[in-house]
Amino acid sequence: MEVKTQPKLRFQGVSFTNVHFDAFSLYDGKKTINVSTVPKVFYPKNDELMFRIIMEVRLTCEGSFNLILNAVGEFYFDHGVTDEKLKKSFVNVNAPAIMFPYVRSFVSTLTSNLGGVLTSLVIPTQFFHGELEEVAHKEEEK
């Protein structure tokens, strides 16, 4: 009997490549905060076992503040994934879900260190589903 090994997804870490914060007035904790999380995927041409999740997170509270950040998570398969359904599940659901707690932690730490401008914010848990938009290679954009 042949035993198939399940491909493994390895999370290499997350980098925060851009953070932009604007405060217009002190946040009183009563106004609604709108949260938008948009993950995209990037497949490098030179490494078929690696992919990156590029996540843009926006927290906005009208009249109080805007916080926009970009996070990049790096992932590797331990060997080639031939099952497209499994690969899509890893890329579209598992990878953003693995990366998201790091983003939540970053936002909480950042906002807690802003002093009296803003209270510590905790982004609600997100559920990821559907196909991620693929980020194009720079030379293809020309």
Secondary structure, DSSP 8 states (H G I E B T S, - for coil): --------EEEEEEEEEEEEEEESS---S-S--EEEEEEEEE--TT-TTEEEEEEEEEEEETTTEEEEEEEEEEEEESS----HHHHHHIIIIIHHHHHHHHHHHHHHHHHHTTGGG------------S--EE---HHHH-
